[in-house]
């Protein structure tokens, strides 16, 4: 962990295409989330590339209860990378980003790196409102555990 990002890594016993298939489907994100903030998707399509936007239903005391986010896809490489910046629904992203990097290790294992990066958050009012990191390293580790279970079924 640095002052403005947290990175966790895990090897998952599944192919990178199987892992990417789960990550690129917003319907699966609630089961992956280790923070407990993600409730479900708002009928979003599968992520197809940079520029896509998917909407998630969320909950948390930091936003006063239930809310929605628009997630703007900023990085996409089939079976290798998927990244998005999160914003309150209808707003432009204020600077934090989620980055999933996949590295194939043979046909049945994938090194997965998850980075939560808030280094581009510069709005002083937002920095007063939200105490970063909003999601802990342990919660990110739980997200990787959940991804492994979602992909392998165990």
N, C-alpha and C positions, 0 to 999 in steps of 0.2 A: 504494500500500500504506500502511495505517495500522498502528498497534501491535496491532490486534486483528482486522484483516480485509484480504483481498486481493481486488481487483476487476479483471477483465480484460474486454475487449470486442472484438468482431469483427463485421463484416458478412459474412453467409453468403449465397451465391447460390441461395436456395431460399425458398419461401413459409414463413410462420410456422407454418402447419398441418403442413407436412412436417417442419420442425425439431421441433415439439412432439410429433409422432408418434414420433420417435426417442427424445426425452428421456423420454416417459411410458412407455416400454417397458423395464423393468429388464433384459430379455434383451440389450439393446443396450449397457448401461452399461460392460461390460468393454472393448468396442472404443472407447469414448469416453475412458476413463480415461488421463490423461497421467502419473499417478503410478506406475503399475505395481502398485498395491495390489489392484485389483479383479480377481478371477479370473472370476467369473460370478455369475449370480443363482441363488437357491435356489428355482426353479420359482415365481417370483412372478407375480402377475397384473399386467396393465397398470394403471398408476396412474390412478385415476378421480376422486380428490378429496382434500381435506384430511381427515386422520384415517386414511387408508390407511397400512399398514405393509408394506414389502417387505424381504426378507432377501437379503443379498449374501454370497458367499464371497470372502474376502479373504486376503491374505498380506502379511507385513512384519515386519522385525526389531523394530519398536516394540511388537509384540504377541507376540513370540517365535515367529513363523512363521504358520501358517494359523489363521484364525479366521473368525467370522461377525459381521455387523452387522445390526441391525434399523434400518430407516430410516423415521422417522415423518414423514409428509407434513404440512407446516405451512403451505404456500401452494399454491394451485392456481387458475388462471384459464385456461381452455381457450385455447391458442395464444398466451398472454401470460406466464404465470408458473408455475413449478413449483419448490418448495422443500422440503427435508427436513432433519431433525436426525438425526444418526447416533449409535447407541449400540451397545455390545457386545450381542450377541444375548441377549435375556431381561432386559435392563436398561433403565432409563429414560434418555433422552438427557441427557448431562452438559453440553450447552450449545453445541456447534458445529453450524453449519448451512451447507448448500449452497443457493444461490439462483440459479436460471436465469431471466432476464427476457428476453422476446422483444418486439421492436418491429418491426412490419411496415413495410417500405420498398417500397411498390408490391406487385405480385403475385408477384415472383420474387426478393426480397431481404429479409433479416431481420437487424436489429441484435440481436446476442446478447450479453448481459452475464452473466458468471458471477462470483458472489461467494462466497468461502470466508470465513466469519465465525465467529470463536471468542470474540467479546466477552462471551458469556454463560457462559463456563467460569469457575466460581468455586471449585471444589473444590481446596484447596491440595495435597492428595495427588496428584490427577490432574495438576495443573500441574507438580509435581515429576517425575512419571512421563513425561509427554509434553511435548516441547519444541515449542511452537507458534511458527510455523506448521509443521505436519507435511508440508504440500504447498506447494511453492514457486510463485512467480508464473510461472516458466517452465513448470512442469508444468501449471498451469492454462491457459497459452497453448497448450500441446500438446493439452489436452483440447478447446479450441475448434477447433484444426486438425483433430483427429480427428472432431469433430462435423461439420465442413464436408465431410470426406471421406465420412462415413457417410450424409449427407443427399444429396450431389450425385453420389457415386460417383467423384469425381476429387480 
